[in-house]
Amino acid sequence: PMNDRGCIVSDWVETHTWHPVEMEAGDVLFFHSHTPHRSGTNNSQRDRRAIYPTFNAASQGDLRSDYYEEKLRIFRDTEHGAGNVRLSLIDDFEGRPV
């Protein structure tokens, strides 16, 4: 179950067991976009970095241009507070862009 932003609802999060995936520098983790996943607040003194490569079946066509056109439209139409940067279409990023 998701909220209006497409994020897992907190009631569901609280009633399920989450298993951390410990990774080392150079490790890669792939998972389906519909796999429930989350990342807690980074409380360490070190930056956390992530790359989100995406793909779709060739039969679905090239969706890249449409995706970025929509993303830019939403970002243009969204008011930003002083110093805030919006990185995600669902506005779920709580970190500091580097």
RAUR-V97030 format. One record per backbone hydrogen bond with DSSP energy under -0.5 kcal/mol. CO is the residue of the C=O (numbers start at 0). NH is the residue of the N-H. If there is no record, write none. Layout:
BEGIN
co = (CO/CO)
nh = (NH/NH)
END
This chain:
BEGIN
co = (0/2/6/8/8/9/10/11/12/17/19/23/31/40/50/56/57/60/62/63/64/65/66/67/68/69/70/71/72/73/74/80/84/87/94)
nh = (8/5/2/11/12/13/14/14/15/19/21/26/34/42/52/59/60/62/66/67/68/69/70/71/72/73/74/75/76/77/77/83/86/90/96)
END
